[in-house]
């Protein structure tokens, strides 16, 4: 009997490491760039024999231990961005840009939340009370995935395909100091002047208020309509064990984070991904003086004709060779340009003959440029791309252009800048720093996922600042007591001194009167 018990216990312990954990991953945003970042993670978890269920929009590779619940919408959210309207907003002010972005975020958040909450398979999953050791929830503009984790009574960790959003700092107990933390929505950088610090404070405050009182409140109504017992989404956010973010200090500069914030920038990059298109390989092999890669992501399909025509003029007049990811069909490219609707971007950028990259400065593209050691020309359009572009400039990875003044001449001047030896050399140095880590980004992500699952939510990672009142966090009460003490002490000292002086000089005057 003892032998059977020992065998059973050994099986249970061994199975925990061989069979892995039950993991649910919720990615409710349909942007393809987010899918590109998250998918390698769930596939790697499944490869390590964790039982992974992923809720998302885009299909994942079929393999053992990986199950998908589709949200049944293959539309790419990034491809729906109206570039003309964005350019009109960009021409007004950063405040108008932030407000317009907030409105877009609300529409995205409410749409994503409704599709997640009303999905039959998701409801069946919650109804079944399936056991999960951990739920991985995308942290973009909605917290509705955290409601699913709550209903399943499972610990949750967040993951973001971009830099940390301004409304996420407080729930993590992390400082978002505009004196050195770049603003998410405009290129303030790590050393902003007084005006940009003021602007950053106002935009952060406005965005946080809008997220809490508009976006999150409307999402709360959507969630409570289906699951009335769900607590406040803000409270669920504070209960996340940790968050993994797509940034790394070599690019975005060092930040003050606690142990519940993990940088896994570049997690999606597969250094061994091959270039299989033979025509693309032949084009690269024929290059003698370097090639420049151009890609503006999915939003390029919505570029106004003026921008597309300026890029055409630029590549036609240049003596460089170009690989351009584009869906244009009404143009016959010259011999120095290779055009394709899809490119293995990281593989292209890491090719030894690629010497420059023209991009919208999404975080995936910017991190790939740094990983491969290729200088970048950033043309930010939306969201955190302005911060990414500024990070590239400050790190020395490249230059940043304003899309409102973009033309062939501006592009040519920027290209000549990044082709200089100082930029080429700096990009290679940054690439070495980017790769010099104790663990790869993927290994880091896997470790912390398993750590939280292994330690039943790892509540030890939660810093006390998460639940600390703002007045206490900023030590306003301490400052008030000290200031009050100084004022009271000064007041008493003045009063005592005046009484002493009156007593002394008053007696002296009295004696003089008696003498007289």
C-alpha positions as CSV (number, residue, x, y, z in Angstrom):
1,X,0.0,0.0,0.0
2,X,2.8,2.4,0.9
3,X,4.4,1.6,-2.4
4,X,1.3,2.6,-4.3
5,X,1.0,5.8,-2.4
6,X,4.6,6.7,-3.2
7,X,4.1,5.9,-6.9
8,X,1.0,8.0,-7.0
9,X,2.7,11.0,-5.3
10,X,5.6,10.7,-7.6
11,X,3.2,10.7,-10.6
12,X,1.4,13.8,-9.3
13,X,4.7,15.7,-8.8
14,X,6.2,14.5,-12.1
15,X,3.0,15.3,-14.0
16,X,3.1,18.9,-12.7
17,X,6.3,19.4,-14.6
18,X,5.7,17.1,-17.6
19,X,2.0,17.8,-18.1
20,X,2.4,21.5,-17.3
21,X,-0.2,24.1,-16.2
22,X,-3.6,24.9,-17.4
23,X,-3.3,28.3,-19.0
24,X,-5.9,30.6,-20.5
25,X,-4.8,33.5,-22.8
26,X,-7.2,36.3,-23.7
27,X,-6.3,38.7,-26.5
28,X,-9.4,40.6,-27.3
29,X,-7.9,43.1,-29.7
30,X,-8.0,42.3,-33.4
31,X,-4.9,44.3,-34.6
32,X,-2.6,42.0,-36.5
33,X,0.5,43.5,-34.9
34,X,-0.8,42.4,-31.4
35,X,-1.4,38.9,-32.8
36,X,2.1,38.8,-34.2
37,X,3.5,39.6,-30.7
38,X,1.3,37.3,-28.6
39,X,1.1,34.2,-30.8
40,X,4.8,33.0,-30.4
41,X,4.2,33.1,-26.6
42,X,1.2,30.8,-26.6
43,X,2.8,28.5,-29.1
44,X,6.0,28.3,-27.0
45,X,3.9,27.5,-23.9
46,X,2.2,24.7,-25.8
47,X,5.5,23.4,-27.0
48,X,6.6,23.2,-23.3
49,X,3.5,21.0,-22.8
50,X,1.4,23.5,-20.9
51,X,-2.3,23.1,-21.8
52,X,-3.1,26.4,-23.4
53,X,-6.5,27.8,-24.4
54,X,-6.3,31.1,-26.4
55,X,-9.2,33.4,-27.0
56,X,-8.3,35.7,-30.0
57,X,-9.3,36.8,-33.5
58,X,-6.5,35.4,-35.8
59,X,-5.8,31.7,-36.3
60,X,-2.9,30.1,-34.5
61,X,-0.9,27.1,-35.6
62,X,-2.5,23.8,-34.8
63,X,-0.5,21.8,-32.4
64,X,-1.0,19.5,-29.3
65,X,-1.8,21.3,-26.0
66,X,-3.1,24.4,-27.9
67,X,-6.8,25.1,-28.3
68,X,-8.4,28.2,-29.8
69,X,-11.6,30.0,-29.1
70,X,-12.1,32.4,-32.0
71,X,-13.9,35.7,-31.6
72,X,-14.9,35.4,-35.2
73,X,-13.6,38.6,-36.7
74,X,-10.7,38.5,-39.0
75,X,-10.7,42.2,-39.7
76,X,-7.5,43.9,-38.8
77,X,-8.2,46.9,-36.5
78,X,-5.1,48.7,-37.7
79,X,-6.2,48.7,-41.3
80,X,-9.3,50.7,-40.3
81,X,-7.4,53.8,-39.2
82,X,-8.4,56.8,-41.2
83,X,-5.0,58.4,-42.0
84,X,-6.5,61.5,-43.6
85,X,-8.5,62.2,-40.4
86,X,-5.4,61.4,-38.3
87,X,-3.4,64.0,-40.3
88,X,-6.1,66.6,-39.7
89,X,-5.9,66.0,-36.0
90,X,-2.1,66.0,-36.0
91,X,-2.1,69.5,-37.6
92,X,-4.1,71.0,-34.6
93,X,-2.4,70.2,-31.3
94,X,-1.2,67.4,-29.1
95,X,-4.2,67.9,-26.8
96,X,-6.6,67.4,-29.8
97,X,-4.6,64.3,-30.8
98,X,-4.8,62.8,-27.3
99,X,-8.6,63.4,-27.1
100,X,-9.2,61.9,-30.6
101,X,-7.1,58.9,-29.6
102,X,-9.1,58.5,-26.4
103,X,-12.3,58.4,-28.5
104,X,-10.9,55.8,-30.8
105,X,-9.8,53.8,-27.8
106,X,-13.3,53.9,-26.3
107,X,-14.8,52.5,-29.5
108,X,-12.2,49.8,-29.6
109,X,-12.6,48.9,-26.0
110,X,-16.4,48.7,-26.0
111,X,-16.4,46.6,-29.3
112,X,-13.7,44.2,-27.9
113,X,-15.5,43.9,-24.6
114,X,-18.9,43.1,-26.2
115,X,-17.5,40.5,-28.5
116,X,-15.6,38.8,-25.6
117,X,-18.5,38.9,-23.1
118,X,-21.1,37.7,-25.7
119,X,-19.1,34.9,-27.2
120,X,-20.9,31.6,-26.7
121,X,-17.7,29.6,-26.2
122,X,-16.4,32.0,-23.7
123,X,-19.7,31.8,-21.8
124,X,-19.7,28.0,-21.9
125,X,-16.1,28.0,-20.6
126,X,-17.1,30.2,-17.6
127,X,-20.2,28.1,-17.1
128,X,-18.2,24.9,-17.0
129,X,-16.1,26.3,-14.2
130,X,-13.0,24.9,-15.9
131,X,-9.8,25.0,-13.8
132,X,-7.0,27.2,-14.9
133,X,-3.7,27.8,-13.0
134,X,-3.3,31.1,-14.7
135,X,-5.0,33.6,-17.1
136,X,-2.9,35.8,-19.3
137,X,-4.9,38.9,-20.2
138,X,-4.0,41.5,-22.9
139,X,-3.7,45.0,-21.4
140,X,-4.5,47.5,-24.1
141,X,-7.7,49.6,-23.7
142,X,-10.1,47.2,-22.0
143,X,-10.0,45.1,-18.8
144,X,-12.9,42.9,-19.7
145,X,-10.6,39.9,-19.9
146,X,-9.9,40.3,-16.2
147,X,-13.6,39.7,-15.6
148,X,-13.3,36.3,-17.3
149,X,-10.3,35.5,-15.0
150,X,-12.4,36.5,-12.0
151,X,-15.3,34.3,-13.0
152,X,-12.9,31.4,-13.4
153,X,-11.3,32.2,-10.0
154,X,-7.8,32.1,-11.5
155,X,-4.9,34.5,-10.9
156,X,-4.2,36.9,-13.8
157,X,-1.2,38.4,-15.3
158,X,-1.2,41.2,-17.9
159,X,0.6,41.4,-21.2
160,X,1.0,44.4,-23.5
161,X,2.2,44.6,-27.1
162,X,3.5,48.1,-26.5
163,X,5.0,50.3,-23.8
164,X,3.2,50.7,-20.5
165,X,0.0,52.8,-20.9
166,X,-0.4,55.8,-18.6
167,X,-3.5,54.5,-16.9
168,X,-1.7,51.2,-16.0
169,X,1.0,52.7,-13.8
170,X,-1.2,53.3,-10.7
171,X,-2.7,49.8,-10.6
172,X,0.9,48.4,-10.6
173,X,2.2,50.9,-8.0
174,X,4.7,52.2,-10.5
175,X,5.7,55.9,-10.8
176,X,4.7,57.7,-14.0
177,X,6.9,60.8,-13.5
178,X,6.6,63.1,-16.5
179,X,10.0,64.6,-15.6
180,X,11.6,61.6,-17.3
181,X,9.0,59.1,-18.4
182,X,8.1,59.8,-22.0
183,X,4.5,60.6,-22.7
184,X,2.6,57.9,-24.4
185,X,0.9,60.2,-27.0
186,X,3.5,62.7,-28.1
187,X,7.3,62.7,-28.4
188,X,8.2,64.3,-25.0
189,X,11.3,62.1,-24.5
190,X,13.2,61.5,-21.3
191,X,14.4,65.1,-20.9
192,X,11.4,67.3,-21.7
193,X,11.5,71.0,-21.3
194,X,9.1,72.9,-18.9
195,X,6.4,73.3,-21.6
196,X,6.4,69.6,-22.5
197,X,6.4,68.6,-18.8
198,X,3.3,70.7,-18.3
199,X,1.7,69.3,-21.4
200,X,2.6,65.7,-20.4
201,X,1.0,66.2,-16.9
202,X,-2.2,67.6,-18.4
203,X,-2.4,64.8,-21.1
204,X,-1.7,62.0,-18.6
205,X,-4.3,63.4,-16.2
206,X,-6.9,63.8,-19.0
207,X,-6.3,60.3,-20.4
208,X,-6.4,58.7,-17.0
209,X,-9.7,60.4,-16.2
210,X,-11.1,59.5,-19.5
211,X,-10.1,55.9,-19.2
212,X,-11.4,55.5,-15.7
213,X,-14.7,57.5,-16.0
214,X,-15.6,56.9,-19.6
215,X,-13.9,53.8,-21.1
216,X,-13.8,51.6,-18.0
217,X,-17.3,52.7,-16.8
218,X,-18.9,51.8,-20.2
219,X,-17.0,48.4,-20.2
220,X,-18.2,47.8,-16.6
221,X,-21.8,48.1,-17.8
222,X,-21.1,45.6,-20.6
223,X,-19.6,43.1,-18.2
224,X,-22.3,43.6,-15.5
225,X,-25.0,43.1,-18.1
226,X,-23.8,39.5,-18.5
227,X,-22.2,38.9,-15.1
228,X,-23.7,41.2,-12.5
229,X,-21.5,40.0,-9.6
230,X,-18.3,41.2,-11.2
231,X,-16.3,43.6,-9.1
232,X,-15.0,46.9,-10.4
233,X,-12.6,46.4,-13.3
234,X,-10.2,48.8,-11.7
235,X,-10.0,46.6,-8.6
236,X,-9.5,43.5,-10.8
237,X,-6.6,45.4,-12.5
238,X,-5.0,46.0,-9.1
239,X,-5.1,42.3,-8.4
240,X,-3.0,41.3,-11.4
241,X,0.1,39.4,-10.3
242,X,2.3,41.2,-12.8
243,X,2.4,42.6,-16.3
244,X,4.8,41.8,-19.1
245,X,5.4,44.7,-21.5
246,X,6.9,45.0,-25.0
247,X,9.7,47.3,-24.1
248,X,13.4,47.1,-23.0
249,X,15.5,49.8,-21.4
250,X,18.1,49.8,-24.2
251,X,15.5,51.4,-26.4
252,X,13.0,53.0,-24.1
253,X,15.5,54.2,-21.4
254,X,15.6,52.9,-17.8
255,X,12.5,53.3,-15.7
256,X,11.7,52.8,-12.0
257,X,9.5,49.6,-12.0
258,X,8.8,47.2,-9.1
259,X,9.0,43.5,-9.3
260,X,5.5,43.1,-10.9
261,X,6.6,44.8,-14.1
262,X,8.6,42.6,-16.5
263,X,10.2,43.9,-19.7
264,X,10.1,41.4,-22.5
265,X,10.7,43.7,-25.5
266,X,11.3,41.7,-28.7
267,X,9.7,38.5,-27.4
268,X,8.2,37.9,-30.9
269,X,11.5,38.0,-32.8
270,X,12.6,34.7,-34.2
271,X,16.3,35.1,-35.2
272,X,16.2,31.9,-37.2
273,X,13.1,32.8,-39.4
274,X,14.1,32.2,-43.0
275,X,13.4,34.2,-46.2
276,X,11.6,31.8,-48.4
277,X,10.6,34.0,-51.3
278,X,13.3,33.2,-54.0
279,X,12.7,36.4,-55.9
280,X,13.3,38.4,-52.7
281,X,16.4,36.4,-52.0
282,X,17.7,37.1,-55.6
283,X,17.0,40.8,-55.2
284,X,19.0,40.9,-52.0
285,X,21.8,38.9,-53.5
286,X,22.1,41.4,-56.4
287,X,22.5,44.4,-54.1
288,X,26.1,45.8,-53.8
289,X,25.7,49.1,-51.9
290,X,23.0,48.2,-49.4
291,X,19.2,48.0,-49.4
292,X,16.6,50.0,-47.5
293,X,13.4,48.4,-46.2
294,X,10.1,50.4,-46.1
295,X,7.1,49.3,-44.2
296,X,4.3,51.3,-42.4
297,X,2.4,48.2,-41.2
298,X,-1.2,47.6,-41.9
299,X,-2.1,51.3,-41.9
300,X,-0.2,51.8,-45.2
301,X,-3.2,50.6,-47.1
302,X,-5.0,53.7,-46.0
303,X,-2.3,56.2,-46.9
304,X,-3.6,59.2,-48.8
305,X,-2.3,59.4,-52.4
306,X,-0.1,62.4,-51.6
307,X,2.0,60.3,-49.1
308,X,2.2,57.3,-51.4
309,X,3.2,59.5,-54.4
310,X,6.0,61.2,-52.4
311,X,7.4,57.8,-51.4
312,X,7.3,56.7,-55.0
313,X,9.2,59.8,-56.1
314,X,11.7,59.2,-53.4
315,X,12.5,55.6,-54.3
316,X,12.5,56.4,-58.1
317,X,15.1,59.2,-57.7
318,X,17.3,57.5,-55.2
319,X,20.4,55.5,-56.1
320,X,19.7,53.0,-53.3
321,X,17.7,49.8,-53.6
322,X,14.5,49.4,-51.7
323,X,12.3,46.6,-50.4
324,X,8.8,48.1,-50.0
325,X,6.0,46.3,-48.2
326,X,3.0,47.7,-49.9
327,X,-0.3,46.7,-51.5
328,X,-0.1,49.2,-54.4
329,X,-1.2,47.8,-57.7
330,X,-1.4,50.9,-60.0
331,X,2.4,51.3,-60.3
332,X,5.2,49.5,-62.0
333,X,8.2,49.7,-59.7
334,X,11.6,50.6,-61.2
335,X,14.4,48.0,-61.1
336,X,15.8,49.3,-57.8
337,X,12.5,48.6,-55.9
338,X,11.1,45.2,-54.8
339,X,7.4,45.5,-53.8
340,X,5.5,42.8,-51.9
341,X,2.2,42.7,-50.0
342,X,3.8,40.7,-47.2
343,X,7.4,40.4,-45.9
344,X,9.2,38.4,-43.3
345,X,10.1,41.6,-41.6
346,X,12.5,40.5,-38.9
347,X,14.4,38.2,-41.4
348,X,14.6,41.1,-43.9
349,X,15.9,43.6,-41.4
350,X,18.5,41.1,-40.1
351,X,19.8,40.4,-43.6
352,X,23.4,41.8,-43.7
353,X,22.7,43.9,-46.8
354,X,19.9,45.9,-45.2
355,X,21.2,49.3,-44.0
356,X,18.1,51.3,-43.3
357,X,14.4,51.0,-42.3
358,X,11.6,53.5,-43.0
359,X,8.7,52.8,-40.6
360,X,5.7,54.1,-38.7
361,X,7.7,53.3,-35.5
362,X,5.3,50.7,-34.1
363,X,7.0,48.9,-31.2
364,X,7.3,45.7,-33.1
365,X,9.1,47.4,-36.0
366,X,11.3,49.6,-33.7
367,X,12.4,46.7,-31.6
368,X,13.2,44.6,-34.7
369,X,15.3,47.4,-36.0
370,X,17.3,47.6,-32.8
371,X,17.5,43.8,-32.6
372,X,19.0,43.6,-36.1
373,X,21.1,46.7,-35.7
374,X,19.5,48.7,-38.5
375,X,19.1,52.5,-38.3
376,X,15.5,53.7,-38.6
377,X,13.6,56.6,-40.0
378,X,10.4,56.9,-37.9
379,X,7.2,58.5,-39.3
380,X,4.8,58.1,-36.3
381,X,1.1,58.1,-36.9
382,X,-0.8,56.9,-33.9
383,X,-0.7,56.1,-30.2
384,X,2.6,55.3,-28.6
385,X,4.4,55.5,-32.0
386,X,5.4,59.1,-31.2
387,X,7.1,57.9,-28.0
388,X,8.8,55.0,-29.9
389,X,10.1,57.4,-32.5
390,X,11.5,59.7,-29.8
391,X,13.1,56.7,-28.1
392,X,14.8,55.8,-31.3
393,X,16.1,59.3,-31.7
394,X,17.4,59.6,-28.1
395,X,19.0,56.2,-28.2
396,X,20.8,57.1,-31.4
397,X,19.0,54.4,-33.5
398,X,17.7,56.9,-36.0
399,X,15.7,60.0,-36.8
400,X,12.0,60.9,-36.7
401,X,10.0,62.8,-39.3
402,X,6.6,64.6,-39.3
403,X,4.1,63.0,-41.7
404,X,2.6,66.4,-42.3
405,X,5.7,67.7,-43.9
406,X,6.8,64.4,-45.5
407,X,8.0,64.5,-49.1
408,X,10.6,63.0,-51.3
409,X,13.3,65.5,-50.4
410,X,12.8,65.1,-46.7
411,X,13.0,61.4,-47.0
412,X,16.2,61.6,-49.0
413,X,17.8,63.9,-46.5
414,X,16.8,61.6,-43.6
415,X,18.1,58.6,-45.5
416,X,21.5,60.2,-46.1
417,X,21.6,60.9,-42.4
418,X,21.1,57.3,-41.2
419,X,23.5,56.0,-43.9
420,X,26.3,57.9,-42.1
421,X,28.9,55.8,-40.4
422,X,28.0,57.1,-36.9
423,X,24.4,55.8,-37.3
424,X,25.4,52.5,-38.8
425,X,28.0,51.9,-36.0
426,X,25.6,53.1,-33.3
427,X,22.9,50.7,-34.5
428,X,25.2,47.7,-34.3
429,X,26.3,48.8,-30.8
430,X,22.7,49.1,-29.7
431,X,21.9,45.6,-31.2
432,X,24.6,44.1,-29.0
433,X,23.2,45.8,-25.9
434,X,19.7,44.8,-26.8
435,X,20.6,41.1,-27.0
436,X,22.9,41.1,-23.9
437,X,20.4,39.7,-21.4
438,X,20.5,36.9,-18.8
439,X,17.6,35.2,-20.6
440,X,16.0,35.8,-24.0
441,X,12.7,37.8,-23.9
442,X,10.8,34.6,-24.6
443,X,12.6,32.7,-21.8
444,X,11.9,35.6,-19.4
445,X,8.2,35.5,-20.2
446,X,8.0,31.8,-19.8
447,X,9.8,31.9,-16.5
448,X,7.5,34.5,-15.0
449,X,4.4,32.8,-16.3
450,X,5.4,29.6,-14.7
451,X,6.5,31.4,-11.5
452,X,3.1,33.0,-11.0
453,X,1.3,29.6,-11.8
454,X,3.7,27.7,-9.5
455,X,3.2,30.2,-6.6
456,X,-0.6,30.4,-6.9
457,X,-0.7,34.0,-8.1
458,X,2.5,35.1,-6.5
459,X,0.9,37.8,-4.3
460,X,4.4,38.5,-3.0
461,X,5.1,40.5,-6.2
462,X,2.4,43.1,-5.4
463,X,4.1,46.3,-4.0
464,X,2.4,48.2,-1.2
465,X,2.0,51.3,-3.4
466,X,-0.8,49.6,-5.3
467,X,-3.4,50.2,-2.5
468,X,-1.7,53.3,-1.0
469,X,-3.7,56.5,-1.0
470,X,-2.3,59.2,-3.3
471,X,-1.7,61.6,-0.4
472,X,0.3,59.0,1.4
473,X,2.2,57.9,-1.7
474,X,3.2,61.6,-2.4
475,X,3.8,62.1,1.4
476,X,1.5,65.1,1.3
477,X,0.4,64.4,4.9
478,X,4.1,64.4,6.0
479,X,4.8,67.6,4.1
480,X,1.7,69.2,5.6
481,X,2.7,68.2,9.1
482,X,6.3,69.4,8.6
483,X,5.2,72.7,7.0
484,X,2.6,73.3,9.7
485,X,5.2,72.6,12.4
486,X,7.6,75.1,10.9
487,X,4.9,77.7,10.6
488,X,3.6,77.1,14.1
489,X,7.1,77.1,15.5
490,X,7.9,80.3,13.7
491,X,4.7,81.9,14.9
492,X,5.3,80.9,18.5
493,X,8.9,82.1,18.3
494,X,7.8,85.5,17.0
495,X,5.1,85.8,19.6
496,X,7.5,84.8,22.5
497,X,10.2,87.2,21.1
498,X,7.7,90.0,20.9
499,X,6.5,89.4,24.4
500,X,10.1,89.4,25.7
501,X,10.9,92.5,23.8
502,X,7.8,94.2,25.2
503,X,8.6,93.1,28.7
504,X,12.2,94.3,28.5
505,X,11.8,97.5,26.7
506,X,8.4,98.2,28.4
507,X,10.1,98.1,31.9
508,X,12.9,100.3,30.6
509,X,10.4,102.9,29.4
510,X,8.6,102.7,32.8
511,X,11.8,103.3,34.7
512,X,12.6,106.4,32.6
513,X,9.1,107.8,33.2
514,X,9.6,107.4,37.0
515,X,13.0,109.1,36.8
516,X,11.5,111.9,34.9
